[in-house]
Amino acid sequence: MFYATVFNLQQMEGAPEPTQRAYAWNPQDRAEQILRASGARILHDQGDRAYYSPVTDEIHLPAREQFKDSAAFYGTALHEAGHCRVTRAD
């Protein structure tokens, strides 16, 4: 076991200001590609929760519009996709 002390950026003197990360690719497009390649069945049939059902091997999510932004949607969808056991391609 090892321990680490973690500081918030605001607690550090002389730390560089955070910058917006630049990607050579579009994160939303890449997330969509990953979800499609996973073969996961994704249903937008939940009002206020997201979950993976191992019985049906499906991801259940609220509608995309219910997420505060695309990062929140894809973060949740990719998290649930991590539980899936499917590897089929449509």
C-alpha positions as CSV (number, residue, x, y, z in Angstrom):
1,M,0.0,0.0,0.0
2,F,1.2,3.5,-0.6
3,Y,-0.1,6.9,0.3
4,A,-0.1,10.1,-1.7
5,T,-1.0,13.6,-0.8
6,V,-3.2,15.3,-3.3
7,F,-3.6,19.1,-3.6
8,N,-6.2,21.1,-5.3
9,L,-4.7,23.5,-7.9
10,Q,-5.9,26.5,-5.9
11,Q,-3.8,25.3,-3.0
12,M,-0.5,25.5,-4.9
13,E,1.6,28.6,-5.3
14,G,3.1,29.2,-8.7
15,A,1.2,26.5,-10.4
16,P,0.4,27.2,-14.1
17,E,-3.1,28.2,-15.0
18,P,-5.1,25.3,-16.5
19,T,-5.5,25.5,-20.2
20,Q,-8.2,24.1,-22.5
21,R,-7.1,20.7,-23.8
22,A,-6.6,20.6,-27.5
23,Y,-7.3,17.3,-29.3
24,A,-6.2,16.2,-32.7
25,W,-9.7,14.4,-32.9
26,N,-13.2,15.3,-31.9
27,P,-13.9,13.7,-28.4
28,Q,-17.6,13.3,-29.1
29,D,-17.0,11.6,-32.5
30,R,-14.5,9.2,-30.9
31,A,-16.9,8.4,-28.1
32,E,-19.6,7.7,-30.6
33,Q,-17.3,5.4,-32.5
34,I,-16.4,3.5,-29.4
35,L,-20.0,3.0,-28.4
36,R,-20.9,1.7,-31.9
37,A,-17.9,-0.6,-32.1
38,S,-18.8,-2.1,-28.7
39,G,-21.9,-3.6,-30.1
40,A,-23.8,-2.6,-27.0
41,R,-27.5,-2.3,-27.2
42,I,-28.3,1.2,-25.8
43,L,-31.9,2.1,-24.8
44,H,-32.9,5.6,-23.9
45,D,-35.8,4.5,-21.7
46,Q,-34.9,5.9,-18.3
47,G,-36.2,9.1,-16.8
48,D,-33.5,9.8,-14.2
49,R,-31.0,7.0,-14.0
50,A,-28.5,5.0,-16.1
51,Y,-27.5,1.4,-15.6
52,Y,-26.3,-1.7,-17.3
53,S,-28.5,-4.8,-17.1
54,P,-26.5,-8.0,-17.1
55,V,-29.6,-10.1,-17.6
56,T,-30.4,-8.5,-21.0
57,D,-26.9,-7.2,-21.7
58,E,-28.3,-3.7,-22.4
59,I,-27.4,-0.2,-21.4
60,H,-30.3,1.9,-20.2
61,L,-30.0,5.7,-20.2
62,P,-32.1,8.8,-20.0
63,A,-32.6,10.8,-23.2
64,R,-29.5,12.6,-24.4
65,E,-31.3,16.0,-23.8
66,Q,-31.5,15.2,-20.1
67,F,-27.7,15.4,-19.7
68,K,-26.1,18.8,-19.0
69,D,-23.8,18.4,-22.0
70,S,-22.3,15.9,-24.4
71,A,-19.4,15.1,-22.0
72,A,-21.8,14.1,-19.3
73,F,-23.8,11.9,-21.8
74,Y,-20.7,10.2,-23.2
75,G,-19.0,9.8,-19.8
76,T,-22.1,8.0,-18.5
77,A,-22.6,5.9,-21.7
78,L,-19.0,4.8,-21.8
79,H,-19.0,4.0,-18.1
80,E,-22.0,1.7,-18.6
81,A,-20.4,0.2,-21.8
82,G,-17.5,-0.9,-19.6
83,H,-19.9,-3.3,-17.9
84,C,-21.0,-4.9,-21.2
85,R,-20.0,-8.4,-22.3
86,V,-21.0,-8.0,-25.9
87,T,-18.4,-7.7,-28.7
88,R,-20.7,-8.1,-31.7
89,A,-20.7,-5.6,-34.6
90,D,-23.9,-4.6,-36.4
